[in-house]
Structure formats: structure tokens, C-alpha cells
Amino acid sequence: MPAEPRVVIWRSAMLGGSETFIRNQGEALSRWQPVYAGATKVESAVSRDTDLIAYPSPDDRNAFLRLRLTGSSPRLRRLLADAAPRLVHAHFAGDGWLVSGEARRLGIPLIVTAHGHDVTRQPASSGAHGIRYRRNLRTVFDRAAVIIAVSDVIRSKAIGWGADPAKVRVHYSGVPIPPPPAPVAKLWDVAFVGRFVEKKGADDLLAALATLQPSRPRAVFIGAGPMLPSMRAYARELGVDATFLGVQPPDEVRRVLLASRLLAAPSRTAKDGDTEGLPTTVMEAAALGLPVVSTHHSGIPEAVDDGETGLLSPEGDRPALAANLSRLLADEALREKLGGRARELMIAKFDLRTQTARLEEIYDEVSRAGA
């Protein structure tokens, strides 16, 4: 066995550019050695050539299909056996099911983190897909030694879909806490960072910004997704001063946030039931001392204390969102006060190193129980 026990960190698509939280958490481990593994490789700023990929070639699609249909794969079994981990930690419940069968056959304990859509939208799907997903969800909940939920709301959702309450623990992934940033010139008034999907509420933000005349705030949008073309068109239609930068690497996201007066994260429940868990961007902005204008949605109130570290409004309420944006943009002292308190909250409750040390305690516990 290696000097440091190994944990396979599993994400089926290894690794999407918006999933820096997975890489950050693994890199913050101090007593466990992370081994990153997935079914397929995603080319992004956070994927690596050293990631172990079970199905690296387009010619492997039939073998991958077998895994998705049966939960069994000799190739995946060999990959896990060669990695020789003491634990497998899978991110997202559906991904957890994919790896759970081979982990069980090898006698490797499994931890699964539920993040959001995996216990909100996906199990509510209709037809054969929904039936199969719910069956697989119950299976992985049964096989997992511990189920980690990224917020209290996500814990309740997992339990609602059949997880044993005794297994489900709320654990915040956390974010790196940088040194106090030096003041920089503000290029933008409002920053938005996230995928352009319905639950992120980019259209609510654009509609709210359009009402803030004659000040016409400067907004910057970072991210990609299926709604990006329509949001560009919507911004033009409304006459909003909006710059769309597309996907950016983490260092550039940080630079943009520091050059912005506030972060807007107007998340809402999508029509298909998809919700957030606890958006990493909210915590990253707060750690930089930015106030956050967001909504009473899912786990966000666990990281944004309304009136103390940011401002919250009901999800989908565009006039209330506009009022909170206007209030903060007009009051520099309030922005500084809320931003300072936001950073203090991140240090106290969401520090990546502290949270990852607590995660390692869970690893220790599960490893001992499985020995």
C-alpha cells in the first residue's frame, strides 16, 4: 500500500471546465492521495493527461454503453484494481451508480456526493428514463457507505428519493481563500459566472438590468451553454450593456470578479425541476470580498446571509432583483461592508482546506469500517 491511502475521485466525464470544485477538493487533500478517474475525457482547462480514462477512444462507445446499461465493465474493474484505492469518491449520484457495481465487486467502499440536478431534475424525469434513473439512484444509495450532500436542501432531496437519512451528511466543498486582494479599477458593475441554462437565471438578470436606467450598468457574463446565443440576442434586444466572454480559465474568472463591483447569481428552479446545490461561484466571489446579489434558492441562503453578506430576493422576481442590484450599485459603503462580511463568512464556514480536512475524516471513518 502507498504511504498515503489512495482515493479514486470519479466523475464520468473527466472533467468539465465548470467543475473546478472537484479538482480543487482533490488537490486540497493532505493525508489521502487523489487518483482522478472517469469513463470519458473532456478537454477543458481543468482536465489532465494524467487522469485515468476507462473509455478513451470513440471506438469504446459499445463498451461504455454496456456499463451504462448494466453497471458492469471488466475494463473499469481493471482500472480500479490497478489504482488500488481504499475508497472511491464519486461526484453526482448517477456517476456514482456507474462505478458502484465494480467498486462493490472489488470490495472498495464508495462515497457519493449529490450536487443538485442528480437528486432534483433527473429522478423526476418521465418515462423509461426516469424509471431507470430512480432504480439506479436507489441502488447507489444502498451501496454507498456515505452520501454527501452539498447543502441542507440537497440532503432533504436525497432523502426524499430514498436515501437512508443516517447515511446522508451535509458537507460544504469549500473554496480556496486567497490573501486579501489589492483594490483594482472596476471595469464592470455586475458579473455573472455560470452555464447558460435555465436554472442560472441569466434572462432574469438581463431583464432586471434593462430597468436600471439611465445608469445603464456594465455587465460581464462568463460561461457557455445552450442558452448563450439567445441570451446574447436578448441583451441586444433590451439594450443592456453586456459583454459575453465565454468560458474562461479560473485565473481569468478571478481577475474579472476583482474588476467587478458585485456578483449576480439569480438562480431559480427550472421548469423541469432542475435546481442548484450550492453554486461554487457564489462562494468564490465572497472569498474575494465581493457582495453577492442572489435568490432564496436551494442552498444559496446557507452561503449568503441576506442583508449581512449579500442581498437575496425571491427566485424569478425580476423587480426585486433589480431593486437589490440598484441598491448595491448606488452604495459603495454598503458594498464594502457586505463584501467584507462575505469574506469573513467564507473563512469561518467554507475554507477549502478546513472543509477538506473534515472530508478526510469521513474518508478515515469509511476506510476503517470497510477494513
GUZAZA-917286 format. One record per atom (N, C-alpha, C): residue in one letter; x, y, z. Coordinates in pm, whole numbers, plus 50000, padded with zeros to 5 digits. Layout:
aXYZ
...
***
This chain:
m500844988050000
m500005000050000
m500885012550000
p500455023349934
p501245035649935
p501255041850073
a502245050450097
a502335057050227
a501055064650258
e500515071350157
e499235078150173
e498155069450111
p497065066950182
p495995059050121
p495425066249999
r495045058549900
r494545064149775
r493015064549776
v492505075049716
v491075076049690
v490895078949542
v490125070649475
v489765073549336
v488645083749337
i488885095049274
i487875105449259
i487265103649121
w486005099649118
w485345095448995
w484345105848947
r484505109848823
r483505117848750
r483435111848612
s482275107548569
s482185100048443
s482775107848327
a482435120548315
a483045129248214
a484145137248284
m485385133348265
m486515138848340
m487265148948251
l487195161848264
l486475169048368
l485995182048305
g484735185448324
g484175197548265
g484815210148319
g484915220248236
g485585232548274
g484925239848389
s483615237748410
s482915244348520
s483045236848652
e483735225248650
e483785216748769
e485115217848841
t485575230148856
t486825232448929
t486725227749073
f485505227449128
f485335223449267
f485795209049290
i485695200449190
i486145186549204
i487665186149212
r488315193149121
r489785193349120
r490315200349245
n489715211549282
n490185218949399
n490115210449525
q489005203249540
q488865194949659
q489905183749661
g490135177449547
g491135166849542
g492525171849571
e492865183649516
e494205189049538
e494425193849681
a493335196449753
a493465201049892
a493625189549990
l493505177049944
l493715165650033
l495155165850084
s495335163350213
s496675163550270
s497145149850317
r496215140950351
r496605127750402
r496185116350309
w495365119450213
w494945109650114
w495465113749977
q495825103949897
q496355106549764
q495225105249661
p494915116149589
p493835115149491
p494295108649361
v493455100149308
v493645094349176
v492365097549098
y492495105548994
y491315110148921
y490995100148809
a489735096148802
a489335086248703
a487965089548649
g487745085948524
g486455088148462
g486215078348350
a485005078548296
a484665069948184
a485205075748054
t484965088648032
t485415095447911
t486155108247948
k486965113147855
k487745125247880
k487065137247817
v487015148147893
v486525160947843
v487725170247832
e487935175947716
e489035185547701
e488605198947759
s489285203147864
s488955215747928
s490185220848002
a490045232648060
a491165238648134
a491485230948261
v490565222648309
v490815215548435
v491005200548415
s490915195448292
s491225181348269
s492735179748253
r493215167448275
r494655164848269
r494935151948197
d496105151248136
d496515139048067
d496745127548165
t496985130548292
t497225120148391
t495935114048445
d494775119648411
d493515113848454
d493355099948392
l492895090448471
l492675076948422
l491315076348351
i491305072048226
i490085071948147
i489805057548102
a488625052648137
a488275038848106
a487985036847957
y487395046847894
y486995045547753
y487525057547675
p488815057747645
p489435069747587
p489155071747440
s488705061447368
s488565062247223
s487095062147181
p486775068947071
p485395067847018
p485015053346987
d486005044846961
d485715030746934
d485265023247058
d485375029647175
d484995023247301
d483525025347335
r482755031347245
r481385035147283
r480515023047318
n480755011547252
n479934999747286
n480264994547425
a481544995147461
a481924990847596
a481355000347701
f481365013247671
f480785023047763
f479275021147772
l478635018047659
l477195015647661
l476855003847750
r477684993547747
r477444981947835
r477464986247981
l478434994648017
l478474999548156
l477215007148190
r476775016048101
r475595024248129
r474325015848140
l474275004948066
l473074996548068
l473084986448182
t474254981248215
t474314970148311
t475014973448442
g475804984348444
g476584987348563
g477774978248580
s478114970948475
s479224961448481
s480204964248368
s481514963448399
s482534965948299
s483864959948343
p484324949148278
p485644943748312
p486754954148300
r486624962948200
r487654973248182
r487704982648302
l486564987148348
l486514995948464
l487014988648588
r486694975848598
r487154967948713
r488684967648716
r489304965548599
r490764965348592
r491344978948627
l490724989648578
l491215003148608
l491205005648758
l490115001948825
l490045003948970
l491034994949043
a491144982548999
a492064973349066
a493504978249053
d493864983048935
d495244987948915
d495515000448999
a494505008849019
a494695020949101
a494845017549248
a494335006149291
a494455001149428
a494025011449532
p492835017049521
p492405026949621
p491785020249743
r491765027549851
r491005023049968
r489555027449959
l489305038049881
l487955043349865
l487745047849722
v486475048249682
v486075055449563
v485135066649607
h485415078849562
h484545090449591
h484005095349457
a482715092849434
a482085096549308
a481305109449325
h481445118249226
h480685130749226
h479475129049134
f478315132549188
f476995131349126
f476505116849139
a475235115749174
a474675102649208
a474645093249089
g474305098348970
g474275089748853
g475645084048821
d476685092248834
d478055087548815
d478415077348921
g477915079549042
g478155070049150
g477615056349117
w476415056049055
w475865043049017
w476755036148915
l477285043548818
l478105037448714
l479315030048773
v479915035748875
v481135029848930
v480845020549048
s479625020849099
s479325013749224
s479394998749211
g478984993249094
g478994978749080
g480394973049085
e481314978849010
e482684973749010
e483394976649141
a483104987949203
a483684990549335
a483244979849434
r481964976249429
r481454966049521
r482104952549492
r482254948849365
r482864935949332
r484294935049381
l484974946549385
l486364946849433
l486444949049584
g485314951149648
g485324953449792
g485834967149832
i485684977049743
i486154990649772
i484974999049819
p485035004949938
p483915013249986
p483695025349896
l482435029749889
l482035040549800
l481435052049878
i481865064149844
i481255076549892
i480725083849770
v479525089349779
v478905096449667
v478515110449713
t478875120549634
t478425134149661
t477285137649567
a476145141649626
a474995146649550
a475115161749541
h475035166949419
h475315181149397
h474085189549364
g473065183749302
g471935192049262
g470995184849169
h471235186249037
h470315180248940
h470205165148953
d471235158849013
d471215144349028
d470155139649127
v469675148649215
v468605144949308
v467415154449298
t467385162449191
t466225171249170
t465605168249034
r466225172948927
r465635171148794
r465655156748746
q466815150148755
q466945137148691
q465995126448746
p465855125048878
p464925114748925
p463455118048898
a463165130548866
a461795134448835
a461465132548687
s462415127448609
s462195125448466
s461055115648443
s460355117448333
s459225108748299
s459695096948215
g458805087448195
g459045076348104
g460095066548152
a460605058848054
a461555048248086
a462835053648146
h463265065448096
h464505071348151
h464355074048300
g463235080048339
g463015083048480
g462935070448565
i462255060348514
i462145047648589
i463525041648611
r464325041448505
r465675035748516
r466545044048610
y466465057248599
y467295065748685
y466915063848832
r465625063548862
r465205061849002
r465645048249057
r465575038048974
r466055024849018
r467535025349047
n468305031448957
n469755032348978
n470085040949099
l469285051549121
l469525060249236
l469345052649366
r468275044749374
r468065036749496
r469205026749516
t469695021349404
t470795011649414
t472055018149468
v472425029649412
v473665035949459
v473525041049601
f472335045749638
f472125049749777
f472335037949871
d471915026149827
d472075014249910
d473545009949917
r474255011249805
r475645006649801
r476615016249867
a476325029149868
a477255039049922
a477355037750073
a478575039050123
a478765039050269
a478325052350327
v478595063350255
v478205076850296
v477745084250171
i476685092150188
i476205101050083
i476425115350132
i477225122850061
i477505136750096
i476555145750018
a475915154850087
a475065164850024
a475735178350039
v475695186449933
v476425199149934
v475655210350005
s474425207550047
s473655217250124
s472555209950197
d471915216750292
d470795210850365
d469655207250270
v469405216050173
v468325213450078
v468595200849998
i469815199049953
i470155187249874
i470085174749962
r470415175850088
r470245164350178
r468785160050183
s467895169650199
s466475166150206
s465985160150076
k466495165049962
k466115159349834
k466565144949822
a467815142149862
a468325128449854
a467495119049941
i467175123450061
i466345115250149
i464965113050088
g464425123350026
g463135122149961
g463105111849850
w464255109349787
w464335099249681
w464825085749733
g464845084149864
g465085070849919
g466385068649991
a467235078850005
a468485076950078
a468225075450227
d468975066850290
d468885064850435
d469365077450505
p468515084050585
p468945096550650
p470235094950731
a470455082950786
a471655080750867
a472925081250783
k472795079250651
k473965079350564
k474275093150507
v473295102150506
v473435114650431
v473965125750521
r475075131450482
r475725141850562
r475915154350477
v475625165750536
v475905178350468
v477385181550486
h478055183750376
h479455187650380
h479695197750269
y480125209750306
y480405220150207
y481775217650144
s481795217750011
s483075215349943
s484085226249977
g483625238549989
g484515249550022
g485235255049900
v485885266149918
v486645272749812
v487975277449870
p489005278949786
p490255284549835
p490045298849884
i490675302049995
i490595315650049
i491885322950011
p491825332149916
p493035339149873
p493445349649976
p494665354649968
p495035366150052
p494115377850022
p493995387350115
p493155399050088
p493585405749959
p492685406949862
p493095412449732
p493335427549738
a494285432049660
a494525446349649
a493415452649564
p493025464949595
p491995471649514
p492445473149369
v491515470849277
v491795472749135
v490675481249074
a490965487048960
a489965495148891
a488785486248849
k487585491448865
k486385483848832
k486015486148685
l486075475248610
l485725475848469
l484245473048446
w483655465548541
w482265461648527
w481505464148658
d480245466448644
d479395468148762
d478905454748815
v478495446148725
v477865433448762
v478525422048686
a478905411648759
a479475399648696
a478515387948713
f478455379748610
f477695367248612
f478645356348566
v478745345448642
v479595334148606
v478785321348619
g478625314348509
g477875301848517
g477475296948379
r476915284948376
r476425279448250
r475145286548210
f474965287748081
f473755294048030
f472675283348014
v472085280048129
v470955270848136
v469875277548220
e468675272248213
e467525279148271
e467695282148419
k468225272648496
k468275274448641
k469205285848685
k470115290048597
k471045300748634
k470415314648627
g469285316048558
g468535328648560
g469185340248489
a469985337648385
a470635348648313
a469605357948250
d468485352448206
d467445360948146
d466805370048251
d466655365048374
d466155373648481
d467115385248507
l468405382248504
l469405392748527
l469365403148416
l469305398748292
l469265408348181
l468015417048188
a466875410948220
a465635418648231
a465715428848344
a466325424848457
a466485434048569
a467425445548533
l468525442348467
l469485452748427
l468855462848332
a467955458048248
a467325466948149
a466475477748214
t466035475348337
t465205485248407
t466025495748480
l467335493548490
l468195502648567
l468695513948478
q467785521948434
q468105533548352
q467905546148436
p468645556748411
p469575558248297
p471005553848327
s471225547648443
s472605544548481
s473255534448386
r472445525248329
r472945515348233
r474205508248284
p474065499648385
p475235492748441
p475945484248335
r477225482948354
r478055474548267
r478085460448326
a477675450748248
a477615436948296
a478555428248215
v479165418548281
v480045409048213
v479545395048245
f479485386648142
f478975373048154
f480065363248114
i480365353748202
i481345343348175
i480635329948176
g480905321948073
g480315308648068
g479805305347929
a479395292747915
a478825287947790
a477605279547825
g476935274747722
g475755266547745
g474725268547637
p473685260447636
p472725260647525
p471955273647510
m471825281447619
m471075293847611
m471925306047576
l473225304047556
l474095315647531
l473675323647407
p473425317547291
p473025325747175
p471755333847201
s470765327747265
s469525335147291
s469725346247393
m470655344347487
m470915354947586
m471675366547523
r472565363747430
r473215374647356
r472165382947281
a471255376047216
a470205382947141
a469275390747234
y468975384847349
y468095391447446
y468745404247499
a470045403747526
a470765415647573
a470715426647468
r470895423047341
r470805433147234
r469405438947225
e468415430247235
e467025434747227
e466685444547339
l467195442047459
l466905450547574
l467795462847582
g468855463047504
g469785474147512
g470675473947634
v470925462147688
v471775460747807
v473235461247766
d474035468347843
d475485469047819
d476095456147874
a476165445847791
a476595432647835
a477745427747749
t478815423247815
t479965417247748
t479965402347779
f479995394047675
f479995379547691
f481395374347659
l482045368747758
l483435364447742
l483585349547714
g482485341847720
g482595327447700
g483255320647819
v483685308547799
v484375301047904
v485765306947926
q486135308648051
q487445314148086
q488135305248190
p489465304648190
p490165296848292
p490005303448429
p490225295748536
p489985300848671
p490695314048702
d491935315748657
d492655328148687
d491985340348624
e491445338448503
e490775349448437
e489435352448504
v488735342048549
v487485344248623
v487765352548747
r488835349248816
r489185356848937
r489485371448901
r490205373648791
r490545387348751
r489275395248720
v488335388948652
v487095395748618
v486285398948744
l486225389548836
l485485392048960
l486085403849037
l487405404249045
l488045415249117
l487795428649050
a487565428448919
a487315440848846
a485825443948836
s485005437148918
s483555439248919
s483115444149056
r482015451349059
r481505456549187
r480705446249265
l480085436849196
l479315426549266
l479105414649173
l478755403449234
l478365391649157
l476855390249164
a476255387549050
a474825384249045
a474685369349015
a473915362549099
a473655348149080
a472155345749099
p471345349449000
p469885349149015
p469275335348989
s469755325349059
s469325311549032
s467845309549062
r467245300048991
r465835296749011
r465615282048974
t464495276749015
t464135263048978
t463655262948833
a464275254448751
a463885253448611
a462545246348598
k461935247848481
k460625241748458
k460655226648474
d461795220348444
d461895205748459
d462305201448599
g462365211048693
g462715207948831
g464175209048866
d465005212048768
d466445213148793
d466735224748887
t467575222348987
t467945232649083
t469455232349106
e469925242849169
e471315243349214
e471485234349337
g472745231749371
g473075226649503
g473495238749586
l474765242349570
l475295254749626
l476355259649529
p476045269749446
p476955273649338
p478335277849390
t479355271649335
t480725274749377
t481065289349351
t480535294949243
t480865308749208
t480435318449318
v479325315749383
v478865324349492
v479925324849602
m480465313049635
m481475312449741
m482795318549696
e483175316349570
e484435321749521
e484415337049520
a483295342849479
a483185357449479
a483235362849621
a482505356349711
a482505360849850
a483895360049912
a484655349649876
a486015348249930
a486925359549884
l486585365749771
l487335377249721
l486835390349779
g485795389749861
g485255401849921
g484205408649838
l483585401349744
l482505407149664
l481155404349730
p480305414349737
p478935411549778
p478215404049667
v477245395849705
v476525387549609
v475045391349611
v474515393749493
v473065395649478
v472525382649420
s471675375849496
s471225362649456
s469775360649497
t469375347949510
t467975344649537
t467845334649652
h466645333949705
h466325323949806
h466095310649735
h467175304449692
h467085292349609
h468035281749663
s467495269949685
s468275258249724
s469245261649837
g470545258449821
g471495260649930
g472105274449936
i471695283649847
i472325296849843
i472205304349976
p471045304250045
p470975311250173
p471905305750281
e472465293750259
e473445288450353
e474795295350338
a475015301850222
a476285308550196
a476145323650182
v474925328550164
v474675342950153
v473665346750261
d474135354050359
d473275358750469
d472625371750425
d471325371350397
d470625382750341
d470745395050431
g471245405850373
g471415418250446
g472705419250524
e473445408150533
e474705407950608
e475915405750517
t475815396150424
t476925393550333
t476515395350187
g475255397850164
g474735399750028
g473255402750037
l472585402949923
l471165405749918
l470465394749841
l469355389849895
l468595379149834
l467175383849802
s466625378249697
s465235381049660
s464575367949621
p463255367449613
p462595355049569
p463045351249429
e463205338449404
e463665334249271
e462635337949166
g463125342949054
g462265346948944
g461615360448959
d461875367349069
d461255380549093
d462185391349035
r461925395248912
r462815404548843
r462805418548903
p461645424148942
p461685437349007
p462475437249138
a462345426649218
a463095425949343
a464595424549316
l464935416749215
l466345415349176
l466895428849132
a466135436149051
a466575449349004
a466755458949121
a465845458249219
a465945467049335
a467205464249415
n467565451449431
n468775448149505
n470025452249429
l470015450449298
l471155455049218
l471315470149230
s470205477349216
s470245491949222
s470755496649358
r470265490049462
r470665494149598
r472175492749618
l472735481549576
l474175479449598
l475015488049504
l474605489349381
l475395497349287
l475445512049327
a474435516749398
a474375530749439
a475075533549571
d475545523149640
d476055524849777
d477385517549793
e478475524549768
e479795518349777
e480105513749918
a479715521450019
a479975517550158
a479265504450192
l478045502950144
l477315490550170
l477975478850099
r478435481049976
r479145470349905
r480375466049982
e481125475550033
e482345472050107
e482015464750237
k480955469150305
k480575462650430
k480135448250406
l479225446350310
l478725432950282
l479825423950226
g480665429550140
g481765421650084
g482745417150191
g483065426050284
g483975422350393
g483385411450480
r482105412350510
r481455402050591
r481335388950513
a481145389950381
a481075377950300
a482385370250306
r483485377350297
r484795370750306
r484975364350444
e484565371250548
e484675365650683
e483865352650696
l482675352350636
l481845340350642
l482525328950567
m483135331850454
m483825321250380
m484975315450461
i485715324150527
i486835319450609
i486335310650723
a485235314650784
a484725307350900
a484035294350863
k483385293850748
k482475282650720
k482805274850593
f483525280850499
f483695274650368
f485145273950321
d486095275350412
d487505274350375
d487795260450320
l488315259750198
l488555246950132
l489435237850216
r490485243150274
r491405234650350
r490715228850474
t489995237150545
t489285232250664
t488235221950626
q487475224950521
q486425215750479
q487005202550426
t488135203250356
t488725191050304
t489325182550416
a489845188950520
a490305181450637
a489145173750699
r487965179950702
r486785172950752
r486385161550660
l486535163650530
l486255152950435
l487185141050459
e488445143750485
e489395132850511
e489015125050637
e488395131750732
e487895124450849
e486785114650809
i485955118650714
i484935109450661
i485605097850589
y486625100950508
y487385090350440
y487955080450544
d488555085750649
d489145077150752
d488075067850812
e486945073750843
e485865066250906
e485375054950815
v485135058150689
v484625048150596
v485685037450570
s486945041550558
s488025032150535
s488155022350652
r488075027450773
r488165018550891
r487005008750894
a485815013550863
a484635004850867
a484694994150760
g485354997350648
g485434987650538
g486624978450547
a487504980650646
a488714972550656
a488384958250705
***
